[in-house]
Amino acid sequence: MKTLKLTFSILLIFLLFDFSYAQDWANLERFQKENTKLKMSKHNKNRVVFMGNSITEGWLNLHPEFFANKPYINRGIGGQTTPQMLLRFRQDVINLKPTVVVILAGINDIAGNTGPSTIEMIADNIISMAELAKANNINVILRSVLPAYDFPWRPGLEPAEKVTKLNKLIKAYAKKHNLVYVDYFTPMADESNGLKKELGSDGVHPNKIGYLIMEPLVEDAITKTLNHK
């Protein structure tokens, strides 16, 4: 009887978690309070929103100095895929009325975090975010997906070639539409097109050294974008 009760309790927890996840699949509640405060603030000159996944979120945790005393808003949520970001793009980017949005997305789609996606589907979602931003007079900076040779949470998917293909599509779109493209991949990739060992312990997420490589590249892109707005 005790075993039966324990099994039922575990099943109930999973069902409640599943229901909660289904109700807020894109994690729309995550930044609602912060967004409300920002919308009321008058200090929004040259505001820059960083839209992304755990790589963007982790940036704020590992090197918060990069965001300090700047009009930079971090809107990264760990584990998210491009359809989830697209769903929350209006509330977490457009409604904040930034001057620039910096988009980094796609690695979790390749990992299949929310189901299978083709490279074209991933690129389409990134393009949709860019087009939504442009339609609302927000300047767009597109960034390459970081190199990854394998996923520790889903080994054996061989993402390296897929990352390269996705980056080519992102770069081509940026060039065609005169958007700034930031290439993180080239300075951070090893000979196998994976993340250099010294830049991240799990082969996917950068450490502080990795972020220090990324920062001047994106800062230069933001400066260029603001100067040509």
Secondary structure, DSSP 8 states (H G I E B T S, - for coil): -HHHHHHHHHHHHHHHHHHHHHHTTT-TTTTHHHHHHHHH-S--TT-EEEEESHHHHHHHHH-GGGTTTSSEEEEE-TT--HHHHHHHHHHHTGGG--SEEEE---HHHHTTTTS---HHHHHHHHHHHHHHHHHTT-EEEEE-----S--TTSTT---HHHHHHHHHHHHHHHHHTT-EEE--HHHHB-TTSSB-GGG-TTSSS--HHHHHHHHHHHHHHHHHHHHT-
